[in-house]
Amino acid sequence: MVLPGLIQNAFRAELFALGYALHQAALHGVAVRIWTDCLGVVNRFHFLARCDRDIRVNTVNADLWNWVRTSVQSIGVKRIQVIKVAAHQSLAKAKTRREVWTSWNNDAADLSAKVANLDRLQETWAIRSRLVRELEECQTLHGEVFQLHSAVAELSAMATAAATLDDDQVPRQKRVNRVFEKAYDDSACTCQVPPKLKGLYPGKLPDKVVLWWKLRTLGASSGDLKWLPVHMIYLDFMMTFGCPGPIRVNNRWLEWDMCPFLTPEKHKHSLRTRWFRKFLLSALHAMGITINTATCRGSSEILQAFLPCVSARWDEMCLEQVEAWLSCHLSTHCGRGAQELRSLPIPDVNLRMKLPSMPPKMGS
């Protein structure tokens, strides 16, 4: 019997023998036990017998594996045994009658396969010679095409390296930077603590923020209108009062001075800054102050990232104190992403930034 297909190798011959044996067993409706020394055929058979996965038609030996599966479905998996035996074993090393039997029959099967492989028609060897010749021609053609592509790539690389900046350069359009307009209007501000703000935030927080904002922005040492990062303003507030600002607990705003059991340190600096920004904008709106906000690069040498900012005038001495504190707690300038700001500690009170008239604390 001739091994079908263009692929003529030992694995396909072993697989064909398995398929033929199973086909004969299926025709007669009998159980079958098969010995083979090809571990790849044994493992693949057991894998396909256990699963229902389809065999893709474009895989190697798909025709024979589909033939095997058809026979298995006809016979039944439980009635088939495919056993691996050792290959090329000497009969002198056999210890049992079973080992003698499997070794002798396996060697006989190998010998039969070799004889059958050589006992082919003359046309078969002519076809094989033609296939070998065509394969060598294809390999030669592949090498020529590969050399051609390599030469083209080298010439292209040399031409690119020789090109100058003046050769066919497309003029680049100048990037238009976004302009952040500053605006600050406190003409309608009475500098009084709005009752609405006291209803939203507890304790002395409204009194503190009104007095603090008034002295920072209206003082004699206030500079020009500039973009101030909210992080710096929040640090200024904490270094002035020693207060971490409003703390959000169970959807309620609390003040640390009134609730000493609070632990503001467990909240990251970035979260507390967002809380303070909301508190500050609410206070400015209630005070009648119009102010522009933007996410931009503020007036700071340490904070170089794009951060939430407000446009306002501010006491230059206080900004210098905040910059000095940041330079001590940041290993480098704060760039893109501002990851360094997330875990800043709560600063201590700076006596140089203390207000001349401080709101009294509870119990004082």
PyMOL commands that set and color helices and strands:
alter all, ss='L'
color gray80, all
select helices_A, chain A and resi 10-28+39-50+62-75+77-79+91-93+97-118+122-162+195-200+205-218+230-241+264-266+269-287+316-329+339-341+351-353
alter helices_A, ss='H'
color red, helices_A
select strands_A, chain A and resi 32-36+80-84+184-185+226-229+246-249+252-255+290-291+293-297+306-312
alter strands_A, ss='S'
color yellow, strands_A
deselect
rebuild
show_as cartoon
